Protein backbone atom coordinates (compact mmCIF):
# COMPACT_ATOMS: atom_id res chain seq x y z
CA UNK A 1 0.00 0.00 0.00
CA UNK A 2 1.54 3.32 -1.04
CA UNK A 3 1.82 6.29 1.29
CA UNK A 4 0.31 8.46 -1.47
CA UNK A 5 -2.73 6.21 -1.55
CA UNK A 6 -3.05 6.30 2.23
CA UNK A 7 -2.82 10.09 2.20
CA UNK A 8 -5.60 10.14 -0.37
CA UNK A 9 -7.76 7.97 1.87
CA UNK A 10 -7.13 10.26 4.81
CA UNK A 11 -8.72 13.12 2.88
CA UNK A 12 -11.56 11.16 1.31
CA UNK A 13 -14.42 11.08 3.75
CA UNK A 14 -15.57 14.63 3.15
CA UNK A 15 -16.53 13.66 -0.40
CA UNK A 16 -19.05 11.19 -1.79
CA UNK A 17 -17.30 7.82 -1.42
CA UNK A 18 -20.38 5.63 -1.16
CA UNK A 19 -20.84 2.83 -3.66
CA UNK A 20 -24.57 3.23 -4.13
CA UNK A 21 -25.35 0.27 -1.90
CA UNK A 22 -26.23 -0.31 1.72
CA UNK A 23 -24.88 -3.17 3.78
CA UNK A 24 -27.31 -5.57 5.46
CA UNK A 25 -28.50 -3.91 8.68
CA UNK A 26 -29.44 -6.39 11.39
CA UNK A 27 -31.85 -5.02 14.03
CA UNK A 28 -31.58 -7.18 17.09
CA UNK A 29 -33.36 -8.08 20.27
CA UNK A 30 -31.40 -8.48 23.49
CA UNK A 31 -28.68 -11.15 23.19
CA UNK A 32 -29.33 -11.75 19.48
CA UNK A 33 -26.16 -9.83 18.58
CA UNK A 34 -24.08 -12.79 19.74
CA UNK A 35 -25.90 -15.08 17.35
CA UNK A 36 -25.52 -12.73 14.38
CA UNK A 37 -21.87 -11.90 15.06
CA UNK A 38 -21.12 -15.58 15.53
CA UNK A 39 -22.48 -16.28 12.07
CA UNK A 40 -20.53 -13.39 10.53
CA UNK A 41 -17.13 -13.83 12.16
CA UNK A 42 -14.30 -16.22 12.86
CA UNK A 43 -12.60 -14.82 15.98
CA UNK A 44 -9.20 -16.13 14.90
CA UNK A 45 -9.37 -13.80 11.89
CA UNK A 46 -11.17 -10.86 13.51
CA UNK A 47 -9.92 -7.59 15.02
CA UNK A 48 -11.99 -5.33 17.28
CA UNK A 49 -11.48 -1.56 17.06
CA UNK A 50 -11.79 0.94 19.90
CA UNK A 51 -10.34 4.40 20.41
CA UNK A 52 -10.64 7.83 21.91
CA UNK A 53 -13.20 10.29 20.67
CA UNK A 54 -11.97 13.66 19.34
CA UNK A 55 -12.36 15.59 22.59
CA UNK A 56 -10.16 13.04 24.38
CA UNK A 57 -7.46 12.81 21.72
CA UNK A 58 -6.20 16.32 22.46
CA UNK A 59 -6.43 19.98 21.50
CA UNK A 60 -4.69 19.38 18.16
CA UNK A 61 -7.49 17.09 16.99
CA UNK A 62 -8.81 19.95 14.86
CA UNK A 63 -5.66 19.63 12.78
CA UNK A 64 -6.05 17.21 9.89
CA UNK A 65 -2.47 16.13 10.57
CA UNK A 66 -3.53 14.22 13.68
CA UNK A 67 -6.41 12.51 11.92
CA UNK A 68 -4.31 11.64 8.89
CA UNK A 69 -1.51 10.18 11.04
CA UNK A 70 -4.02 7.89 12.75
CA UNK A 71 -5.46 6.80 9.39
CA UNK A 72 -2.01 6.11 7.94
CA UNK A 73 -0.99 4.07 10.99
CA UNK A 74 -4.22 2.11 10.86
CA UNK A 75 -3.83 1.41 7.15
CA UNK A 76 -0.32 0.07 7.75
CA UNK A 77 -1.59 -2.08 10.61
CA UNK A 78 -4.35 -3.52 8.41
CA UNK A 79 -1.82 -4.41 5.73
CA UNK A 80 0.52 -6.13 8.17
CA UNK A 81 -2.23 -7.94 10.06
CA UNK A 82 -3.76 -9.18 6.81
CA UNK A 83 -0.56 -11.12 6.19
CA UNK A 84 -1.05 -12.73 9.60
CA UNK A 85 -4.54 -13.91 8.67
CA UNK A 86 -6.73 -11.09 10.00
CA UNK A 87 -9.34 -10.15 7.42
CA UNK A 88 -12.35 -8.92 9.45
CA UNK A 89 -12.70 -5.70 11.49
CA UNK A 90 -15.44 -4.90 13.98
CA UNK A 91 -16.05 -1.17 14.39
CA UNK A 92 -18.26 0.52 16.98
CA UNK A 93 -18.70 3.60 14.72
CA UNK A 94 -18.05 6.24 17.40
CA UNK A 95 -16.63 9.65 16.47
CA UNK A 96 -12.86 9.97 16.25
CA UNK A 97 -10.71 6.85 16.07
CA UNK A 98 -13.53 4.42 15.23
CA UNK A 99 -14.57 6.24 12.07
CA UNK A 100 -11.01 7.03 11.02
CA UNK A 101 -10.02 3.38 11.47
CA UNK A 102 -13.06 2.31 9.44
CA UNK A 103 -11.97 4.65 6.66
CA UNK A 104 -8.52 3.02 6.63
CA UNK A 105 -10.03 -0.47 6.45
CA UNK A 106 -12.36 0.59 3.65
CA UNK A 107 -9.46 2.01 1.66
CA UNK A 108 -7.32 -1.11 2.27
CA UNK A 109 -10.06 -3.18 0.61
CA UNK A 110 -8.80 -1.74 -2.70
CA UNK A 111 -5.65 -3.79 -2.11
CA UNK A 112 -7.20 -6.72 -0.24
CA UNK A 113 -10.72 -7.24 -1.66
CA UNK A 114 -11.62 -9.99 0.82
CA UNK A 115 -11.22 -7.67 3.82
CA UNK A 116 -14.48 -7.18 5.68
CA UNK A 117 -15.69 -4.25 7.75
CA UNK A 118 -18.57 -4.97 10.15
CA UNK A 119 -20.25 -2.00 11.83
CA UNK A 120 -21.47 -2.83 15.34
CA UNK A 121 -23.88 0.01 16.13
CA UNK A 122 -25.13 0.34 19.73
CA UNK A 123 -28.46 1.88 18.68
CA UNK A 124 -30.13 3.26 15.57
CA UNK A 125 -29.50 7.01 15.20
CA UNK A 126 -26.17 6.90 17.02
CA UNK A 127 -24.85 9.59 14.68
CA UNK A 128 -27.60 12.16 15.28
CA UNK A 129 -25.54 14.14 17.81
CA UNK A 130 -22.31 13.96 15.83
CA UNK A 131 -20.84 17.09 14.29
CA UNK A 132 -21.68 17.42 10.56
CA UNK A 133 -18.34 16.13 9.30
CA UNK A 134 -18.40 13.08 11.59
CA UNK A 135 -22.04 12.42 10.70
CA UNK A 136 -21.17 12.40 7.00
CA UNK A 137 -18.24 10.07 7.65
CA UNK A 138 -20.48 7.77 9.72
CA UNK A 139 -23.04 7.45 6.94
CA UNK A 140 -20.36 6.90 4.33
CA UNK A 141 -18.72 4.15 6.39
CA UNK A 142 -22.10 2.56 7.10
CA UNK A 143 -22.59 2.26 3.35
CA UNK A 144 -19.06 0.93 2.90
CA UNK A 145 -19.48 -1.73 5.59
CA UNK A 146 -20.03 -5.32 4.51
CA UNK A 147 -22.47 -5.90 7.37
CA UNK A 148 -24.12 -3.70 9.99
CA UNK A 149 -25.28 -5.09 13.33
CA UNK A 150 -27.58 -2.81 15.36
CA UNK A 151 -27.93 -3.79 19.00
CA UNK A 152 -30.94 -1.61 19.87
CA UNK A 153 -33.62 0.15 17.86
CA UNK A 154 -33.62 3.07 20.34
CA UNK A 155 -31.09 4.44 22.81
CA UNK A 156 -31.52 2.31 25.98
CA UNK A 157 -29.00 4.10 28.18
CA UNK A 158 -25.21 4.33 28.48
CA UNK A 159 -24.80 0.62 29.14
CA UNK A 160 -25.36 -0.03 25.43
CA UNK A 161 -21.83 1.19 24.68
CA UNK A 162 -20.33 -1.39 27.04
CA UNK A 163 -22.62 -4.01 25.53
CA UNK A 164 -21.30 -3.13 22.07
CA UNK A 165 -17.68 -3.30 23.21
CA UNK A 166 -18.19 -6.65 24.91
CA UNK A 167 -19.92 -8.07 21.83
CA UNK A 168 -16.97 -7.05 19.67
CA UNK A 169 -14.39 -8.56 22.03
CA UNK A 170 -16.40 -11.77 22.22
CA UNK A 171 -15.98 -12.26 18.48
CA UNK A 172 -12.37 -11.11 18.05
CA UNK A 173 -8.90 -12.32 18.97
CA UNK A 174 -7.11 -8.95 18.80
CA UNK A 175 -7.81 -5.33 19.71
CA UNK A 176 -6.42 -2.38 17.75
CA UNK A 177 -6.99 0.84 19.65
CA UNK A 178 -5.97 4.46 20.10
CA UNK A 179 -5.67 5.10 23.83
CA UNK A 180 -3.89 8.02 25.47
CA UNK A 181 -4.70 7.11 29.06
CA UNK A 182 -8.04 8.93 29.30
CA UNK A 183 -10.71 7.13 31.28
CA UNK A 184 -13.78 5.86 29.49
CA UNK A 185 -14.97 3.14 27.15
CA UNK A 186 -11.66 2.61 25.37
CA UNK A 187 -9.81 2.23 28.67
CA UNK A 188 -12.26 -0.38 29.93
CA UNK A 189 -12.31 -2.21 26.58
CA UNK A 190 -8.53 -2.36 26.51
CA UNK A 191 -8.41 -3.61 30.11
CA UNK A 192 -10.97 -6.30 29.29
CA UNK A 193 -8.97 -7.39 26.22
CA UNK A 194 -5.87 -7.80 28.37
CA UNK A 195 -7.86 -9.76 30.93
CA UNK A 196 -8.76 -12.12 28.09
CA UNK A 197 -5.06 -12.25 27.11
CA UNK A 198 -5.83 -10.79 23.68
CA UNK A 199 -3.07 -8.92 21.83
CA UNK A 200 -3.58 -5.16 22.09
CA UNK A 201 -2.02 -2.83 19.51
CA UNK A 202 -2.18 0.81 20.62
CA UNK A 203 -1.63 3.34 17.82
CA UNK A 204 -1.06 6.22 20.24
CA UNK A 205 2.55 7.07 19.53
CA UNK A 206 4.23 8.26 22.72
CA UNK A 207 6.36 6.40 25.28
CA UNK A 208 3.37 6.70 27.63
CA UNK A 209 1.16 4.97 25.07
CA UNK A 210 3.65 2.12 24.58
CA UNK A 211 2.79 0.75 28.00
CA UNK A 212 -0.72 -0.11 26.84
CA UNK A 213 0.45 -2.52 24.15
CA UNK A 214 0.13 -6.19 24.97
CA UNK A 215 1.55 -9.25 23.22
CA UNK A 216 2.28 -7.46 19.93
CA UNK A 217 5.33 -7.80 17.73
CA UNK A 218 7.88 -5.10 18.57
CA UNK A 219 8.98 -4.66 14.98
CA UNK A 220 5.38 -4.13 13.87
CA UNK A 221 4.81 -1.60 16.62
CA UNK A 222 8.00 0.31 15.79
CA UNK A 223 7.13 0.40 12.08
CA UNK A 224 3.65 1.75 12.77
CA UNK A 225 4.73 4.39 15.26
CA UNK A 226 7.37 5.75 12.88
CA UNK A 227 4.52 6.85 10.62
CA UNK A 228 3.70 10.53 11.07
Secondary structure by P-SEA (a helix, b strand, c coil): ccaaaaaaaaaccccccccccccbbbbbcccaaaaaaaaccccccbbbbbbbcccccccccccaaaaaaaaaaaaaaaaaaaaacccbbbbcccccaaaaaaaaaaaaccccccbbbbbbcccccccccccaaaaaaaaaaaaaccbbbbccccccccaaaaaaaaaaaaaccbbbbbbcccccaaaaaaaaaaaaccbbbbcccccccccccccccaaaaaaaaacc
